[in-house]
Amino acid sequence: MTTAQHKIGSGFGAESTADDVLQGIDLTGRLAVVTGGYSGLGLETTRALTKAGAHVVVPARRPDTAREALAGIDGVELDELDLGDLESVRGFAERFLASGRTVDLVIDNAGIMACPETRVGPGWEAQFATNHLGHFALVNRLWPAIAAGGARVVSVSSRAHHFSGMRWDDVHWRHGYDKWEAYGQAKTANALFALELDRLGRDAGVRAFSLHPGGIITPLQRHLPKEEMIERGWIDAEGNLLNPKGFKTPEQGAATQVWAATSPRLEGLGGLYLEDCDVAEPAVEGGEPSGVKDWATDPAQATRLWALSAELTGVDAFSG
């Protein structure tokens, strides 16, 4: 089967920063919504977009923390949003739509990783619920503004999608929870979401992408015991970053999502999984853990996930 999952020679790479990929791009008058845009990669994404002239709306679960982190950055608007609470998602979307504005860029950046077994809403597994279902509901509720702006929607996945495809018989991990496999399923869901959104939205001029930002030490690791990070070779016994080969700075880690949201090289493309500021190649069975697994680019699974997500959240901008 042919695939568009092949590098396009972007001119950028693993060491490129968010500022690098925005060189020569003027975002004046453009509005971006960046979930989690006040911490880790999200904060670097917000900084880079505003520096290029964009107005960035940052929905935050911890508004006070966000306000402190974003102090001194011009062109930022803060609102409250908890992706694990569908009523909170609805409230944010209604407030935004009431402003009458359109959206040019959406970067679904917020997420949680490898947390202890946690339930939210009606007993949903927290990583699937927060990383995928919350963003699914957000984009669908914001759809009138997204469609009016002909926006690009960027879903931040991860190479961790290699850990697990969709567990269709138990998506909420009610039997035998594994924190890393649950994270992997959520990241697969992020990729499948972008694939189906791109198919559904392209007639409205909306294109969607997913991506692996790279390995970066950020607050995303908050749920990992220190001992586990030492064992993985990320930090030493004193907690100092060892920066093993392959780790990026936050500025480099934000680059691929910023490139996905703004690059002219992606005009006319969509539904692709990206890494290192380029289109990713298909993963090679038994090879290095890079590229994209076929289960994360399967159109049938993407359609199935959309239907399940719409059923669970009660939101679907494309129904009827």
SULRA-V243552 format. One record per residue. RES is the residue in one letter. PHI is phi in whole degrees, -180 to 180 (NA if undefined). NEAR is the number of other C-alpha atoms within 10 Angstrom. Layout:
# SULRA-V243552
res: [RES RES]
phi: [PHI PHI]
near: [NEAR NEAR]
This chain:
# SULRA-V243552
res: [M T T A Q H K I G S G F G A E S T A D D V L Q G I D L T G R L A V V T G G Y S G L G L E T T R A L T K A G A H V V V P A R R P D T A R E A L A G I D G V E L D E L D L G D L E S V R G F A E R F L A S G R T V D L V I D N A G I M A C P E T R V G P G W E A Q F A T N H L G H F A L V N R L W P A I A A G G A R V V S V S S R A H H F S G M R W D D V H W R H G Y D K W E A Y G Q A K T A N A L F A L E L D R L G R D A G V R A F S L H P G G I I T P L Q R H L P K E E M I E R G W I D A E G N L L N P K G F K T P E Q G A A T Q V W A A T S P R L E G L G G L Y L E D C D V A E P A V E G G E P S G V K D W A T D P A Q A T R L W A L S A E L T G V D A F S G]
phi: [NA -74 -144 -87 -77 -144 -57 -112 68 -69 90 -116 -159 -62 -94 -67 -106 -60 -66 -59 -74 -97 -57 83 -103 -104 -102 -57 85 -95 -114 -119 -111 -124 -70 64 -78 -128 -148 56 -63 -62 -65 -64 -64 -60 -58 -66 -65 -68 -62 -86 107 -75 -96 -114 -93 -113 -79 -131 -74 -122 -57 -66 -63 -63 -60 -68 -67 -93 -57 91 -99 -78 82 -116 -125 -109 -143 -98 -160 -115 -65 -84 -128 -64 -69 -65 -61 -60 -61 -61 -62 -64 -63 -67 -61 -65 -77 75 -90 -103 -115 -100 -139 -125 -121 -82 -101 -65 -178 -125 -137 51 -83 -58 -54 -137 -115 -130 53 -84 90 -74 -64 -65 -70 -65 -67 -78 -71 -109 -61 -62 -69 -58 -65 -62 -65 -66 -72 -86 -52 -55 -76 -69 -66 -64 -91 55 -73 -97 -114 -117 -106 -80 -93 -173 -62 -62 -61 -63 -69 -165 -80 -72 -95 -61 -84 -162 -66 -99 51 -81 -132 73 -61 -130 -63 -79 -68 -65 -64 -60 -61 -62 -74 -62 -61 -60 -70 -65 -59 -63 -61 -75 -61 -63 -64 -74 -97 -65 -67 -92 83 -97 -120 -135 -139 -122 -165 -106 -75 114 -84 -142 -84 -140 -62 -59 -82 -59 -89 -88 -62 -55 -61 -69 -69 -66 -61 -80 81 -85 -135 -95 -63 -89 89 -80 -68 -86 50 -63 -52 102 -80 -109 -77 -57 -64 -74 -66 -79 -63 -67 -72 -69 -62 -60 -79 -129 -68 -64 -65 -96 -59 83 -110 177 74 -96 -102 -117 -157 50 57 -158 -70 -81 -85 -60 -65 -96 -59 79 -94 -62 -75 -140 77 -118 -71 -64 -70 -94 -126 -88 -59 -67 -69 -64 -66 -65 -66 -60 -62 -64 -64 -64 -65 -70 -92 73 -129 -158 -67 -109 -79 70]
near: [2 4 9 15 19 15 13 13 11 15 9 16 16 18 17 20 24 26 22 16 23 19 9 9 14 14 18 13 10 19 24 26 22 24 27 26 28 27 22 21 28 24 23 22 29 33 23 22 29 20 18 18 17 23 21 26 21 26 25 23 18 14 16 12 12 21 17 10 14 20 10 9 12 15 16 22 14 17 16 17 25 20 28 25 16 22 13 17 23 19 15 20 21 13 11 18 16 9 8 9 14 21 25 24 26 23 27 27 24 27 24 18 22 19 18 14 14 12 16 14 12 8 11 19 21 28 30 26 28 22 26 30 27 26 25 27 24 23 21 17 22 21 22 16 19 24 20 15 19 19 26 27 30 29 32 26 32 24 20 20 26 21 16 20 20 22 12 11 7 10 16 19 19 12 8 7 14 14 16 18 20 29 25 26 24 32 34 30 30 29 32 33 31 29 28 22 24 23 17 16 21 19 11 14 15 23 28 30 30 32 29 26 25 21 18 21 19 13 12 17 15 13 12 13 9 17 13 11 16 17 11 11 13 18 19 15 11 8 12 10 14 12 15 12 7 10 17 20 18 23 23 25 31 28 31 33 32 26 25 31 24 20 16 10 13 18 10 9 13 22 25 27 33 28 27 22 32 25 25 21 18 17 16 13 8 6 8 8 14 16 22 27 22 13 19 28 23 14 17 12 20 25 18 13 18 21 13 14 21 18 11 14 14 10 18 18 15 11 7 4]
